[in-house]
Amino acid sequence: MEKLAPNYKKIFTDILIEKHPEKYERCHPILQKEVLSMLDVIKLNQMIFAAEDKGTAEFSRKQRSYDESSILEILAYQKRNGYNNTQVASKFKLSRNSVAKWRKIFNQ
Protein backbone atom coordinates (compact mmCIF):
# COMPACT_ATOMS: atom_id res chain seq x y z
CA MET A 1 0.00 0.00 0.00
CA GLU A 2 1.40 3.37 -1.02
CA LYS A 3 1.86 6.03 1.63
CA LEU A 4 0.14 9.28 0.68
CA ALA A 5 1.82 12.53 1.64
CA PRO A 6 0.27 15.99 1.65
CA ASN A 7 0.91 18.16 -1.40
CA TYR A 8 2.81 20.89 0.43
CA LYS A 9 3.50 22.87 -2.75
CA LYS A 10 -0.23 23.27 -3.40
CA ILE A 11 -1.02 24.01 0.24
CA PHE A 12 1.60 26.73 0.60
CA THR A 13 0.85 28.21 -2.83
CA ASP A 14 -2.84 28.51 -1.94
CA ILE A 15 -2.03 30.10 1.44
CA LEU A 16 0.33 32.59 -0.19
CA ILE A 17 -2.10 33.56 -2.94
CA GLU A 18 -5.14 33.89 -0.70
CA LYS A 19 -3.76 35.23 2.59
CA HIS A 20 -0.18 36.49 2.10
CA PRO A 21 0.35 37.61 -1.54
CA GLU A 22 3.09 40.05 -0.42
CA LYS A 23 5.27 37.09 0.70
CA TYR A 24 4.90 35.10 -2.53
CA GLU A 25 8.05 36.46 -4.21
CA ARG A 26 10.19 35.58 -1.19
CA CYS A 27 8.86 32.01 -1.04
CA HIS A 28 8.73 31.39 -4.80
CA PRO A 29 12.28 29.89 -5.15
CA ILE A 30 11.50 27.18 -2.61
CA LEU A 31 8.14 26.40 -4.21
CA GLN A 32 9.86 25.90 -7.59
CA LYS A 33 11.66 22.78 -6.36
CA GLU A 34 10.47 19.49 -7.81
CA VAL A 35 10.11 17.87 -4.37
CA LEU A 36 9.95 19.71 -1.05
CA SER A 37 11.90 18.24 1.85
CA MET A 38 10.71 18.56 5.42
CA LEU A 39 13.30 21.29 5.95
CA ASP A 40 11.79 23.22 3.02
CA VAL A 41 8.34 22.87 4.56
CA ILE A 42 9.60 24.15 7.91
CA LYS A 43 11.43 27.03 6.23
CA LEU A 44 8.30 28.01 4.26
CA ASN A 45 6.22 27.83 7.42
CA GLN A 46 8.64 30.16 9.20
CA MET A 47 8.72 32.59 6.27
CA ILE A 48 4.93 32.81 6.03
CA PHE A 49 3.93 32.62 9.69
CA ALA A 50 6.98 34.28 11.29
CA ALA A 51 5.11 36.00 14.15
CA GLU A 52 4.42 33.16 16.58
CA ASP A 53 4.12 33.39 20.31
CA LYS A 54 6.31 31.16 22.46
CA GLY A 55 3.56 28.62 23.24
CA THR A 56 2.66 28.13 19.59
CA ALA A 57 6.30 27.77 18.59
CA GLU A 58 6.91 25.12 21.25
CA PHE A 59 3.80 23.15 20.25
CA SER A 60 4.79 23.35 16.58
CA ARG A 61 8.31 22.12 17.36
CA LYS A 62 6.98 19.10 19.23
CA GLN A 63 4.70 18.12 16.34
CA ARG A 64 7.44 18.01 13.68
CA SER A 65 8.59 14.82 12.10
CA TYR A 66 11.61 14.36 9.86
CA ASP A 67 12.05 11.95 7.00
CA GLU A 68 15.35 10.24 6.31
CA SER A 69 16.43 12.70 3.62
CA SER A 70 15.85 15.66 5.96
CA ILE A 71 17.82 13.99 8.73
CA LEU A 72 20.70 13.30 6.36
CA GLU A 73 20.57 16.91 5.17
CA ILE A 74 20.80 18.15 8.77
CA LEU A 75 23.72 15.80 9.49
CA ALA A 76 25.48 16.91 6.29
CA TYR A 77 25.01 20.54 7.36
CA GLN A 78 26.59 19.67 10.69
CA LYS A 79 29.58 18.00 9.08
CA ARG A 80 30.02 20.75 6.46
CA ASN A 81 30.10 23.52 9.08
CA GLY A 82 31.95 21.60 11.79
CA TYR A 83 29.16 22.06 14.33
CA ASN A 84 28.68 19.96 17.42
CA ASN A 85 25.30 18.44 18.35
CA THR A 86 24.30 21.40 20.54
CA GLN A 87 24.98 23.95 17.80
CA VAL A 88 22.99 21.99 15.21
CA ALA A 89 20.14 21.47 17.66
CA SER A 90 20.03 25.20 18.34
CA LYS A 91 20.11 26.08 14.63
CA PHE A 92 17.25 23.74 13.68
CA LYS A 93 15.39 24.02 17.01
CA LEU A 94 15.80 20.34 17.82
CA SER A 95 16.74 18.36 20.87
CA ARG A 96 20.45 17.65 21.02
CA ASN A 97 19.51 14.11 22.03
CA SER A 98 17.66 13.75 18.71
CA VAL A 99 20.77 14.83 16.82
CA ALA A 100 22.92 12.38 18.80
CA LYS A 101 20.45 9.56 18.13
CA TRP A 102 20.38 10.36 14.40
CA ARG A 103 24.18 10.37 14.25
CA LYS A 104 24.25 6.97 15.95
CA ILE A 105 21.61 5.52 13.60
CA PHE A 106 23.14 6.90 10.40
CA ASN A 107 26.80 6.43 11.50
CA GLN A 108 27.73 10.04 10.86
MDTraj code that builds the backbone (N, CA, C; nanometers):
import mdtraj as md
import numpy as np

residues = "MET GLU LYS LEU ALA PRO ASN TYR LYS LYS ILE PHE THR ASP ILE LEU ILE GLU LYS HIS PRO GLU LYS TYR GLU ARG CYS HIS PRO ILE LEU GLN LYS GLU VAL LEU SER MET LEU ASP VAL ILE LYS LEU ASN GLN MET ILE PHE ALA ALA GLU ASP LYS GLY THR ALA GLU PHE SER ARG LYS GLN ARG SER TYR ASP GLU SER SER ILE LEU GLU ILE LEU ALA TYR GLN LYS ARG ASN GLY TYR ASN ASN THR GLN VAL ALA SER LYS PHE LYS LEU SER ARG ASN SER VAL ALA LYS TRP ARG LYS ILE PHE ASN GLN".split()
xyz = np.array([
    [0.0843, -0.1178, 0.0000],
    [0.0000, 0.0000, 0.0000],
    [0.0888, 0.1241, 0.0000],
    [0.0587, 0.2169, -0.0857],
    [0.1398, 0.3374, -0.1021],
    [0.1033, 0.4415, 0.0039],
    [0.2071, 0.5013, 0.0604],
    [0.1859, 0.6026, 0.1632],
    [0.1604, 0.7373, 0.0952],
    [0.0480, 0.7989, 0.1267],
    [0.0145, 0.9279, 0.0685],
    [0.0672, 1.0403, 0.1563],
    [0.1291, 1.1372, 0.0917],
    [0.1822, 1.2530, 0.1639],
    [0.1062, 1.3766, 0.1182],
    [0.0953, 1.4762, 0.2032],
    [0.0274, 1.5995, 0.1648],
    [0.1031, 1.6705, 0.0521],
    [0.0303, 1.7387, -0.0326],
    [0.0912, 1.8158, -0.1403],
    [0.1246, 1.9549, -0.0843],
    [0.2426, 1.9660, -0.0242],
    [0.2815, 2.0894, 0.0428],
    [0.2945, 2.2062, -0.0541],
    [0.3370, 2.1787, -0.1773],
    [0.3496, 2.2869, -0.2754],
    [0.2144, 2.3536, -0.2989],
    [0.1114, 2.2737, -0.3160],
    [-0.0227, 2.3269, -0.3403],
    [-0.0756, 2.3992, -0.2156],
    [-0.0534, 2.3404, -0.1000],
    [-0.1018, 2.4005, 0.0241],
    [-0.0399, 2.5379, 0.0451],
    [0.0933, 2.5459, 0.0360],
    [0.1605, 2.6735, 0.0597],
    [0.1320, 2.7750, -0.0505],
    [0.1186, 2.7290, -0.1739],
    [0.0847, 2.8211, -0.2826],
    [-0.0524, 2.8819, -0.2591],
    [-0.1484, 2.8011, -0.2209],
    [-0.2836, 2.8510, -0.1936],
    [-0.2839, 2.9509, -0.0768],
    [-0.2103, 2.9193, 0.0284],
    [-0.2026, 3.0101, 0.1439],
    [-0.1417, 3.1429, 0.1018],
    [-0.0335, 3.1357, 0.0248],
    [0.0332, 3.2585, -0.0186],
    [-0.0557, 3.3426, -0.1088],
    [-0.1247, 3.2809, -0.2007],
    [-0.2098, 3.3559, -0.2939],
    [-0.3288, 3.4174, -0.2221],
    [-0.3920, 3.3412, -0.1345],
    [-0.5144, 3.3886, -0.0700],
    [-0.4898, 3.4807, 0.0500],
    [-0.3904, 3.4492, 0.1326],
    [-0.3762, 3.5227, 0.2587],
    [-0.2529, 3.6129, 0.2668],
    [-0.1440, 3.5746, 0.1989],
    [-0.0183, 3.6494, 0.2100],
    [0.0450, 3.6725, 0.0730],
    [-0.0226, 3.7417, -0.0199],
    [0.0348, 3.7611, -0.1539],
    [0.1650, 3.8416, -0.1522],
    [0.1865, 3.9242, -0.0496],
    [0.3088, 4.0047, -0.0420],
    [0.4325, 3.9189, -0.0132],
    [0.4146, 3.7972, 0.0375],
    [0.5266, 3.7087, 0.0699],
    [0.5547, 3.6072, -0.0402],
    [0.4771, 3.6103, -0.1467],
    [0.4898, 3.5100, -0.2529],
    [0.6271, 3.5141, -0.3192],
    [0.6761, 3.6327, -0.3525],
    [0.8050, 3.6462, -0.4210],
    [0.9194, 3.5877, -0.3376],
    [0.9143, 3.6085, -0.2077],
    [1.0192, 3.5579, -0.1194],
    [1.0182, 3.4056, -0.1098],
    [0.9001, 3.3459, -0.1188],
    [0.8857, 3.2010, -0.1042],
    [0.8917, 3.1265, -0.2379],
    [0.8812, 3.1993, -0.3466],
    [0.8735, 3.1389, -0.4799],
    [0.9905, 3.0448, -0.5132],
    [1.1177, 3.0808, -0.4820],
    [1.2279, 2.9891, -0.5152],
    [1.2157, 2.8512, -0.4502],
    [1.1660, 2.8470, -0.3288],
    [1.1503, 2.7177, -0.2612],
    [1.0365, 2.6386, -0.3254],
    [0.9293, 2.7075, -0.3618],
    [0.8144, 2.6395, -0.4213],
    [0.8437, 2.5877, -0.5622],
    [0.9498, 2.6357, -0.6253],
    [0.9857, 2.5901, -0.7594],
    [1.0552, 2.4544, -0.7599],
    [1.0983, 2.4076, -0.6437],
    [1.1658, 2.2783, -0.6357],
    [1.0703, 2.1670, -0.6777],
    [1.1269, 2.0636, -0.7363],
    [1.0473, 1.9486, -0.7806],
    [0.9813, 1.8786, -0.6617],
    [1.0607, 1.8530, -0.5582],
    [1.0114, 1.7870, -0.4372],
    [1.0553, 1.8692, -0.3167],
    [0.9631, 1.8951, -0.2259],
    [0.9948, 1.9710, -0.1052],
    [1.0348, 1.8754, 0.0063],
    [1.1489, 1.9033, 0.0693],
    [1.1903, 1.8241, 0.1845],
    [1.1199, 1.8793, 0.3084],
    [1.1311, 1.8077, 0.4178],
    [1.0707, 1.8561, 0.5421],
    [1.1349, 1.9866, 0.5862],
    [1.2629, 2.0033, 0.5597],
    [1.3296, 2.1288, 0.5952],
    [1.2744, 2.2446, 0.5126],
    [1.2415, 2.2183, 0.3855],
    [1.1791, 2.3216, 0.3020],
    [1.0418, 2.3599, 0.3572],
    [0.9665, 2.2613, 0.4002],
    [0.8335, 2.2867, 0.4560],
    [0.8448, 2.3708, 0.5826],
    [0.9407, 2.3386, 0.6677],
    [0.9602, 2.4147, 0.7908],
    [1.0041, 2.5569, 0.7585],
    [1.0952, 2.5707, 0.6618],
    [1.1427, 2.7034, 0.6232],
    [1.0290, 2.7879, 0.5662],
    [0.9452, 2.7286, 0.4807],
    [0.8297, 2.8009, 0.4261],
    [0.7344, 2.8429, 0.5376],
    [0.7104, 2.7530, 0.6300],
    [0.6216, 2.7833, 0.7418],
    [0.6739, 2.9015, 0.8226],
    [0.8043, 2.9051, 0.8461],
    [0.8638, 3.0160, 0.9202],
    [0.8561, 3.1463, 0.8410],
    [0.8755, 3.1384, 0.7101],
    [0.8719, 3.2588, 0.6272],
    [0.7316, 3.3183, 0.6211],
    [0.6311, 3.2334, 0.6166],
    [0.4930, 3.2811, 0.6032],
    [0.4359, 3.3221, 0.7384],
    [0.4536, 3.2388, 0.8384],
    [0.3933, 3.2621, 0.9692],
    [0.5006, 3.2957, 1.0722],
    [0.5823, 3.3956, 1.0451],
    [0.6979, 3.4284, 1.1295],
    [0.6584, 3.4733, 1.2700],
    [0.5495, 3.5443, 1.2843],
    [0.5112, 3.5996, 1.4146],
    [0.4330, 3.4961, 1.4948],
    [0.5056, 3.4147, 1.5707],
    [0.4423, 3.3161, 1.6583],
    [0.4722, 3.3530, 1.8030],
    [0.3797, 3.3212, 1.8905],
    [0.4118, 3.3388, 2.0310],
    [0.4882, 3.2157, 2.0788],
    [0.5441, 3.2225, 2.1962],
    [0.6306, 3.1163, 2.2459],
    [0.5565, 2.9829, 2.2598],
    [0.4339, 2.9847, 2.3060],
    [0.3562, 2.8620, 2.3237],
    [0.3271, 2.7932, 2.1918],
    [0.2930, 2.8696, 2.0905],
    [0.2658, 2.8134, 1.9585],
    [0.3924, 2.7545, 1.8981],
    [0.5034, 2.8247, 1.9131],
    [0.6302, 2.7769, 1.8588],
    [0.6715, 2.6451, 1.9241],
    [0.6540, 2.6345, 2.0546],
    [0.6907, 2.5117, 2.1252],
    [0.6017, 2.3950, 2.0824],
    [0.4711, 2.4193, 2.0700],
    [0.3797, 2.3148, 2.0254],
    [0.4153, 2.2702, 1.8846],
    [0.4439, 2.3649, 1.7968],
    [0.4793, 2.3345, 1.6584],
    [0.6066, 2.2511, 1.6520],
    [0.7049, 2.2850, 1.7340],
    [0.8311, 2.2119, 1.7357],
    [0.8104, 2.0674, 1.7779],
    [0.7221, 2.0457, 1.8737],
    [0.6982, 1.9101, 1.9232],
    [0.6229, 1.8235, 1.8218],
    [0.5508, 1.8859, 1.7292],
    [0.4704, 1.8118, 1.6337],
    [0.5451, 1.7781, 1.5040],
    [0.6670, 1.8245, 1.4902],
    [0.7438, 1.8013, 1.3681],
    [0.7879, 1.6569, 1.3585],
    [0.7992, 1.6121, 1.2353],
    [0.8595, 1.4824, 1.2101],
    [0.9527, 1.4984, 1.0910],
    [1.0593, 1.4230, 1.0889],
    [1.1614, 1.4365, 0.9860],
    [1.1752, 1.3050, 0.9113],
    [1.1806, 1.3145, 0.7787],
    [1.2048, 1.1950, 0.6997],
    [1.3557, 1.1726, 0.6904],
    [1.3939, 1.0608, 0.6356],
    [1.5345, 1.0238, 0.6314],
    [1.6184, 1.1245, 0.5527],
    [1.5665, 1.1747, 0.4424],
    [1.6430, 1.2696, 0.3620],
    [1.6666, 1.4008, 0.4381],
    [1.5683, 1.4446, 0.5160],
    [1.5850, 1.5664, 0.5959],
    [1.6884, 1.5458, 0.7062],
    [1.6850, 1.4303, 0.7681],
    [1.7820, 1.3993, 0.8733],
    [1.9229, 1.3984, 0.8147],
    [1.9389, 1.3340, 0.6990],
    [2.0702, 1.3299, 0.6355],
    [2.1166, 1.4688, 0.5932],
    [2.0233, 1.5537, 0.5526],
    [2.0569, 1.6911, 0.5167],
    [2.1046, 1.7692, 0.6400],
    [2.0391, 1.7497, 0.7522],
    [2.0803, 1.8154, 0.8768],
    [2.2184, 1.7663, 0.9191],
    [2.2418, 1.6352, 0.9103],
    [2.3718, 1.5803, 0.9486],
    [2.4822, 1.6264, 0.8533],
    [2.4500, 1.6402, 0.7255],
    [2.5482, 1.6915, 0.6290],
    [2.5804, 1.8373, 0.6591],
    [2.4800, 1.9143, 0.6966],
    [2.5008, 2.0543, 0.7358],
    [2.5954, 2.0606, 0.8555],
    [2.5745, 1.9711, 0.9507],
    [2.6588, 1.9673, 1.0693],
    [2.8037, 1.9381, 1.0311],
    [2.8228, 1.8388, 0.9470],
    [2.9577, 1.7998, 0.9079],
    [3.0250, 1.9105, 0.8257],
    [2.9498, 1.9705, 0.7338],
    [3.0017, 2.0749, 0.6456],
    [3.0499, 2.1967, 0.7249],
    [2.9774, 2.2327, 0.8306],
    [3.0095, 2.3517, 0.9078],
    [3.0900, 2.3227, 1.0344],
    [3.1170, 2.1964, 1.0619],
    [3.1953, 2.1600, 1.1793],
    [3.1252, 2.1889, 1.3102],
    [2.9932, 2.1774, 1.3124],
    [2.9159, 2.2059, 1.4329],
    [2.9085, 2.0825, 1.5219],
    [2.8936, 2.1065, 1.6514],
    [2.8676, 1.9956, 1.7422],
    [2.7151, 1.9776, 1.7524],
    [2.6730, 1.8756, 1.8264],
    [2.5297, 1.8441, 1.8351],
    [2.4477, 1.9593, 1.8924],
    [2.5025, 2.0289, 1.9911],
    [2.4305, 2.1397, 2.0542],
    [2.4092, 2.2542, 1.9568],
    [2.5096, 2.2855, 1.8764],
    [2.4983, 2.3948, 1.7799],
    [2.3954, 2.3628, 1.6709],
    [2.3956, 2.2396, 1.6240],
    [2.2986, 2.1986, 1.5214],
    [2.1581, 2.1995, 1.5796],
    [2.1448, 2.1491, 1.7011],
    [2.0137, 2.1468, 1.7661],
    [1.9593, 2.2879, 1.7829],
    [2.0447, 2.3806, 1.8177],
    [2.0028, 2.5196, 1.8340],
    [1.9618, 2.5803, 1.6996],
    [2.0385, 2.5539, 1.5961],
    [2.0108, 2.6082, 1.4629],
    [1.8760, 2.5606, 1.4095],
    [1.8470, 2.4323, 1.4230],
    [1.7247, 2.3739, 1.3683],
    [1.6137, 2.3586, 1.4718],
    [1.6363, 2.4096, 1.5918],
    [1.5394, 2.4023, 1.7012],
    [1.4969, 2.2575, 1.7279],
    [1.5980, 2.1757, 1.7521],
    [1.5801, 2.0338, 1.7815],
    [1.6330, 2.0045, 1.9216],
    [1.6105, 1.8844, 1.9654],
    [1.6737, 1.8359, 2.0869],
    [1.8124, 1.7848, 2.0493],
    [1.9111, 1.8156, 2.1331],
    [2.0455, 1.7654, 2.1023],
    [2.0502, 1.6139, 2.1137],
    [1.9599, 1.5571, 2.1938],
    [1.9514, 1.4114, 2.2030],
    [1.9020, 1.3510, 2.0714],
    [1.8127, 1.4218, 2.0027],
    [1.7658, 1.3745, 1.8713],
    [1.8813, 1.3717, 1.7729],
    [1.9623, 1.4771, 1.7728],
    [2.0770, 1.4834, 1.6819],
    [2.1744, 1.3698, 1.7130],
    [2.2007, 1.3460, 1.8409],
    [2.2924, 1.2380, 1.8803],
    [2.2368, 1.1021, 1.8369],
    [2.1082, 1.0820, 1.8522],
    [2.0454, 0.9561, 1.8126],
    [2.0553, 0.9364, 1.6618],
    [2.0288, 1.0436, 1.5858],
    [2.0381, 1.0358, 1.4397],
    [2.1801, 1.0033, 1.3960],
    [2.2788, 1.0646, 1.4613],
    [2.4183, 1.0368, 1.4255],
    [2.4512, 0.8910, 1.4522],
    [2.3998, 0.8361, 1.5613],
    [2.4250, 0.6972, 1.5947],
    [2.3591, 0.6034, 1.4931],
    [2.2345, 0.6360, 1.4543],
    [2.1615, 0.5525, 1.3599],
    [2.2252, 0.5551, 1.2217],
    [2.2639, 0.6744, 1.1751],
    [2.3142, 0.6898, 1.0396],
    [2.4669, 0.6900, 1.0334],
    [2.5329, 0.6549, 1.1443],
    [2.6795, 0.6426, 1.1502],
    [2.7508, 0.7640, 1.0933],
    [2.7102, 0.8805, 1.1364],
    [2.7730, 1.0038, 1.0861],
    [2.8767, 1.0508, 1.1821],
])
top = md.Topology()
chain = top.add_chain()
for i, resn in enumerate(residues, 1):
    res = top.add_residue(resn, chain, resSeq=i)
    for name in ("N", "CA", "C"):
        top.add_atom(name, md.element.get_by_symbol(name[0]), res)
traj = md.Trajectory(xyz[None], top)
